């Protein structure tokens, strides 16, 4: 279906539902969403930019829940609350002419509904190198602010996916299909299976409290935070959901060097404390987040070579150490 869609015209149709006049519409890419940068002319003859998202993945490897109206709306409700309640710089959702954050469009040929959203553009640049220790600390502070807000905020009519043991187990089962087509070995899969059972024990011991469980960004890596001078800014909340705050931390730690992991955690703990046994828990959840990511890639055949190389490395270098009780963070 996606080859038949004129995304540019669809974007213009979506923009007609908002109180803006586009001077320029630039296609950015098509991954989980089709995205455009929208430049407008303000009253002071200055350009103001927006991000237009058409919620349709390039391949149907994502669960359909991510394109659900209520799920998308909930992401934007949280973003709006972050703007009202905190100093976190993040995209601000724009209401359409009907006062809604999500604009459904019906495709004439198939009668399929695609949801569209518009957000303010966040200025800044992604890092093209490993963060400095100071930058890593700033990212830790940013995540602590997100968690602090989520732990205190009463979310109205909120619908987002969960990052719990069931999700990790589902990811593991997706990886089982790679054994059948000889992308990974049964030996490596068995190691992952043992790790997931250990993760289940860790999560069961944690329980779910207001302090350790709530809304998380779930994807705060170098692609989804940017810097404007010395200020870190969060972008792309499209994977946000309910999960352990430590899972959110672990998801970011797996993208950082050992030195920067410590700086990140120092920044986080300057605003929000971690449990005393955080390293053991973080190592378990880091492996859980890694398995989730592998499962996401497993439904994309162009990632098979990467998975064939990465999974044996992870099972040997990280999983085996974790199962022996040897710290690896």
C-alpha positions in Angstrom: 0.0 0.0 0.0 2.7 2.5 0.9 4.1 2.6 -2.7 0.8 4.0 -3.9 0.6 6.8 -1.4 1.6 10.3 -2.4 3.0 11.3 1.0 3.6 14.9 0.0 0.0 15.4 -0.9 -1.2 13.6 2.2 1.0 15.9 4.3 -0.6 18.9 2.7 -4.0 17.4 3.4 -3.1 17.0 7.0 -1.8 20.5 7.3 -5.1 21.9 6.1 -6.5 20.7 9.5 -4.2 23.1 11.4 -4.1 26.9 11.7 -0.8 27.3 9.9 0.3 28.2 6.4 3.2 26.1 5.1 5.9 28.1 3.2 8.0 25.0 2.8 7.4 21.3 3.3 10.6 19.1 3.4 10.4 15.3 3.5 12.7 14.0 6.3 12.3 10.3 6.1 10.2 7.2 6.5 10.9 4.8 9.3 8.4 4.3 12.1 6.6 7.3 10.8 6.6 9.4 7.6 8.0 12.8 8.8 8.2 16.3 7.3 9.7 19.5 8.4 7.1 22.3 8.0 8.4 25.9 7.7 5.9 28.7 8.2 6.2 32.5 8.1 5.4 34.2 11.4 3.9 37.6 11.9 7.3 39.1 12.5 8.6 37.7 9.2 10.5 35.0 10.9 10.4 31.3 10.1 8.8 28.9 12.6 9.2 25.2 12.0 7.1 22.2 12.9 7.4 18.4 12.7 4.6 16.7 10.9 4.3 12.9 11.5 2.1 10.5 9.5 1.9 7.4 11.7 2.6 4.6 9.3 5.8 2.5 9.5 7.9 1.8 6.5 7.3 -1.9 7.0 4.6 -3.6 9.2 7.1 -4.8 11.8 5.7 -2.7 14.6 2.7 -3.8 16.5 -0.4 -2.0 15.3 -0.9 -0.6 18.8 1.6 2.1 18.0 -0.7 3.5 15.3 -3.7 3.5 17.6 -5.4 6.9 18.0 -5.6 6.7 21.8 -1.9 5.5 22.1 -0.7 8.4 20.0 -2.9 10.9 21.8 -1.5 9.7 25.2 2.1 10.4 24.0 1.1 14.0 23.2 -0.8 14.5 26.4 2.4 13.7 28.3 4.4 16.0 26.2 1.9 18.8 26.8 2.1 18.2 30.5 5.9 18.3 30.5 5.7 21.8 28.9 3.2 22.9 31.6 4.9 21.4 34.6 8.7 21.3 34.0 11.6 23.1 32.3 12.3 20.1 30.1 12.7 21.2 26.4 10.8 18.8 24.2 8.4 19.0 21.3 5.1 20.6 22.0 2.0 19.1 20.4 -0.1 21.4 18.3 -3.9 21.1 18.3 -5.8 20.9 15.1 -8.7 23.1 14.2 -11.0 20.8 16.1 -8.9 21.2 19.3 -7.5 17.6 19.1 -3.9 16.5 19.1 -4.4 13.7 16.5 -5.7 14.2 13.0 -7.2 11.1 11.3 -7.1 11.0 7.5 -9.1 8.5 5.5 -7.4 7.3 2.3 -9.9 7.4 -0.5 -8.7 4.3 -2.3 -8.5 1.9 0.6 -10.7 3.7 3.2 -7.8 3.1 5.6 -7.3 5.7 8.4 -3.9 7.1 9.0 -3.3 9.3 12.0 -1.2 12.5 11.8 0.3 14.7 14.4 2.0 18.1 14.4 4.7 19.2 16.9 6.8 22.2 17.4 10.4 21.9 16.0 13.1 21.6 18.7 16.3 23.4 17.8 19.6 21.6 18.5 22.0 19.1 17.0 22.5 15.4 17.6 26.0 14.3 18.7 28.2 12.8 16.1 30.6 11.4 18.7 30.4 9.8 22.1 29.1 12.4 24.6 31.5 14.1 26.9 31.3 13.2 30.6 29.5 16.6 31.1 27.0 15.9 28.4 26.4 12.4 29.7 25.7 13.9 33.1 23.2 16.3 31.5 21.4 13.4 29.9 21.2 11.7 33.3 19.7 14.9 34.8 17.2 15.1 31.9 16.0 11.5 32.5 15.6 12.1 36.2 13.4 15.1 35.5 11.2 12.9 33.2 10.9 10.3 35.9 10.2 12.8 38.6 7.4 14.3 36.6 5.9 10.9 35.7 6.0 9.7 39.3 4.0 12.7 40.5 1.7 13.3 37.5 -1.8 11.9 37.4 -2.2 10.9 33.8 -5.8 11.2 32.5 -7.2 8.4 30.3 -3.7 7.2 29.4 -3.1 4.4 26.9 0.5 3.3 26.2 2.3 -0.1 25.9 4.1 -1.7 28.8 7.8 -2.6 29.0 7.5 -5.5 31.5 8.5 -9.1 31.6 5.7 -10.1 29.3 7.1 -7.7 26.7 10.6 -9.1 27.1 9.3 -12.7 26.8 7.4 -11.7 23.6 10.7 -10.3 22.3 12.5 -13.6 23.1 9.9 -15.6 21.2 10.4 -13.4 18.2 14.1 -14.3 18.3 13.2 -18.0 18.3 12.3 -17.6 14.6 15.9 -16.7 13.9 17.0 -20.1 15.1 14.8 -21.8 12.5 16.4 -19.8 9.6 20.0 -20.3 11.0 20.6 -16.6 11.8 21.4 -17.5 15.4 22.3 -20.8 17.1 20.1 -22.7 19.5 22.9 -22.5 22.0 22.8 -18.7 21.9 19.0 -18.7 22.1 19.1 -20.9 25.2 21.5 -18.5 26.9 19.0 -15.6 26.1 16.2 -17.8 27.4 18.0 -18.3 30.7 18.7 -14.6 31.0 15.0 -13.8 30.5 14.0 -16.1 33.3 16.5 -14.4 35.5 15.0 -11.0 34.5 11.6 -12.3 35.4 12.9 -13.0 39.0 14.4 -9.5 39.2 11.2 -7.8 38.0 9.1 -9.9 40.4 11.2 -8.9 43.3 11.0 -5.2 42.3 7.2 -5.1 42.2 5.5 -2.0 40.8 5.4 1.1 43.0 4.9 4.8 42.3 8.7 5.2 42.9 10.0 2.5 40.5 7.3 2.1 37.8 5.6 4.7 35.6 5.9 6.5 32.3 9.3 6.2 30.6 10.8 7.6 27.4 12.1 4.1 26.6 14.4 5.3 23.8 16.6 8.1 25.1 19.7 7.4 23.1 22.0 9.6 21.0 19.4 9.7 18.2 16.7 11.0 20.5 18.4 13.7 22.5 20.0 16.8 21.0 22.1 19.7 22.4 21.6 23.4 21.9 24.9 24.8 23.2 25.1 23.2 26.6 21.4 22.4 27.0 20.2 18.9 26.4 16.8 18.4 24.8 14.6 15.3 24.5 13.0 14.5 21.2 10.9 11.5 19.8 8.7 10.2 22.6 7.0 7.8 20.2 8.2 4.8 22.1 7.2 6.1 25.5 5.2 3.7 27.7 4.8 2.3 31.2 7.9 0.5 32.6 10.5 0.5 35.3 12.4 3.7 35.6 15.5 1.5 35.9 14.6 -0.1 32.5 14.6 3.4 31.0 18.0 4.1 32.6 19.4 0.7 31.4 18.2 1.4 27.8 20.3 4.5 27.7 23.3 3.0 29.5 23.8 0.4 26.8 24.6 3.2 24.4 27.2 4.8 26.6 30.9 4.0 27.4 31.7 2.8 30.9 33.0 6.2 31.9 29.9 8.0 30.6 27.7 5.5 32.3 29.0 6.7 35.7 28.6 10.3 34.6 25.0 9.7 33.5 24.2 7.9 36.8 25.8 10.8 38.8 23.7 13.3 36.9 20.6 11.2 37.5 21.3 10.8 41.2 21.8 14.5 41.7 18.0 14.8 41.3 16.6 11.4 42.0 18.0 8.5 44.1 18.6 4.9 42.9 18.1 1.8 45.0 21.3 0.5 46.8 21.4 -2.7 44.6 20.9 -0.8 41.4 23.9 -2.4 39.5 22.5 -5.9 39.6 19.1 -4.7 38.6 20.4 -2.4 35.9 22.5 -5.2 34.4 19.4 -7.4 34.2 17.3 -4.7 32.6 20.0 -3.7 30.2 20.0 -7.2 28.9 16.2 -7.1 28.7 16.4 -3.8 26.7 19.0 -5.4 24.4 16.7 -8.4 23.8 13.8 -6.0 23.0 16.0 -4.2 20.5 17.1 -7.5 18.9 13.4 -8.5 18.5 12.6 -5.2 16.9 15.4 -5.7 14.4 14.5 -9.4 13.8 11.5 -8.4 11.8 13.7 -6.6 9.3 15.6 -9.0 7.0 18.2 -6.3 6.2 19.3 -6.5 9.9 19.9 -10.3 9.8 23.7 -9.9 9.2 24.0 -7.5 12.2 22.0 -9.8 14.4 24.1 -12.8 13.3 27.2 -11.0 14.5 25.8 -9.2 17.6 23.8 -11.9 19.3 26.8 -14.3 19.8 28.9 -11.4 21.0 26.2 -10.4 23.6 25.7 -13.9 24.8 29.4 -14.5 25.3 30.6 -11.1 26.6 27.6 -10.0 28.7 25.0 -12.8 29.2 27.6 -15.3 30.3 29.1 -12.9 32.8 25.7 -11.9 34.1 24.7 -15.5 34.7 27.9 -16.2 36.6 27.3 -13.1 38.8 30.2 -11.2 37.3 29.4 -7.4 37.0 29.8 -6.0 33.5 28.5 -2.4 33.6 
